[in-house]
């Protein structure tokens, strides 16, 4: 078989045409017309299929056009070409919120500035803030745009807001150099409870943002979208400052405009729901449910791509608020379903546990709530404080004071603080455990006595403990406490307490301590013996003294009566007191039907009340009903022939039926006949 003749080679592509296409491609990218840029890149690739620059331009244009899926397909298509597209693939996976895959792609690459910056962003999104901060610290000397903005955001998320000022000094930049940096710095001020400073910085951020974006020739609606996070954060600051109306107006303004900035809109709705509280629950649920949906497998997720834009903490807050709204709305089935799902979504958080306890309490299962909170407190000892406080509150509300006191006693941070000790004592006293309450005071006093801290609370706890012991018949223990308090602090109040307590134990010691008290000014000239002889100081021992006291009081009352000034009575205009006329009716303020003189009007039973359709003719009584001879003989003829002038008006069917037959009086007359 003869070999096929070789095809003639195609003419090589013109370099001029490719150069023109690349020039056009560059212009389109500069104009941000990414859709046309992709088409031009395809034209270049049709001429030169393996051109690396064309492939990169196409992928970047697709990413800029938010067409991430097609960008990944283009990267996969160029897999066999000798082109390194790992960074672009990692970035596309990061945009799709496939964070673990993106991180694995980057770790196979060498450590350069670009890769490290993307890695820090991925770690930040994964919630590994400390690892992200380490990368930012290593890149601090690199000249990367907006590095300080991301660095400050990571510090705020890591709870290190106090370090922001040092970082700005290290970068030698002002907080108002860009509106993004001003926004992040304001967030750090919010974390430091400097709300007024945060308000001023947010106002500056809005002004700088408007100037910057107007200089970039952005439209007004685009500027409003860019500055929406600042508006929401400003409303939140007003909420923290207690300016409720300003905060609500700010949130409602964002919601009414329905901006395409979904994260800002979701935060505004969530904060508005918190601000409204249990008021208008149905409307709050309706607003919040816009951002929560169920997946195919019954798993809850945030709608509109918010899952990839919110941190785990932010998502948990939104779900928790929805669960609380469901509890307030008494939708127990939905609340149970959501709380059960949250335990799987956030296994390391205590919020789902607290919500489950709230569900149990709402179902009147306080004991189950107490048991569950106690179990999780043992499972997560580093987070046990919140769980034990919740257990104490549930137990106290359910009437289990000893369980509540035991829970408070298990919190090392606050166990011996005066407020905690007072609460434990009150709970045990309510339960009748006086010995346990006394032991709580003794333990707290011993701990503060041995504590190596300057801020000792003995001067607060010991007087209360002494008063408690004195109240419950332990005067000797109270006396020793006051004695120690006088020796250590020497306050006047402690000395007064010591004298008062010693009077119950040892009178001689009480008198001895009483002499150490300074005399009150102005009491030296008072004769105590003569003061006891006055009538006010003497007890009423006999009848004669009682009579004397009564006469003395009567005299005082007469003197007071004499001192009263008599005023002339003021009469109404035209009233003559000499001739007042008949007295007014005492029942004049009562309704007529409640007065004793009221007599109801008698109804004329002879009237023929007839109801019918419009235009019906009303017949007289003697025509409508056949006369009975026996009854007619007993009735007055004049009564039977009288027609009531109101009988021509229609009446109810009931009235018509009642008037169809003879009345009771006519029956009685017929019998008498």
Secondary structure, DSSP 8 states (H G I E B T S, - for coil): --------------HHHHHHHHHHHHHHHHTT-HHHHHHHHHHHHHHSTT-HHHHHHHHHHHHHTT-HHHHHHHHHHTTTSS---HHHHHHHHHHTT-HHHHHHHHHTS---HHHHHHHHHHHHHTT-HHHHHHHHHHTTTS--TTHHHHHHHHHHHTT-GGGHHHHHHHHT--TTSSHHHHHHHHHHHHHTT-HHHHHHHHHHHHHHHHHHHHHTT--HHHHHHHTHHHHHHHHHHHHHTT-HHHHHHHHHHHHHHT-S-HHHHHHHHHHHHHHHTTTTHHHHHHHHGGGEEE-TTS-EEETTTGGGTS-HHHHHHHHHHHHHHHHHTT-HHHHHHHHHHHHHH-TT-SHHHHHHHHHHHHTT-HHHHHHHHHHHHHH-GGGHHHHHHHHHHHHHHTT-HHHHHHHHHT-TTTTTSHHHHHHHHHHHHHTT-HHHHHHHHHHHHHHHHH---SS--HHHHHHHHHHHHHHTT-HHHHHHHHHHHHHHT--HHHHHHHHHHHHHH-HHHHHHHHTTS---TT-TT--HHHHHHSTTTS---SHHHHHHHHHHHHHHHHHHHHHS--------TT--GGG--S---TTTTS-GGGSTT-------TTS--B--STT-----HHHHS---HHHHHTS-HHHHT---GGGGSB--HHHHHHTSS--HHHHHHHHH-
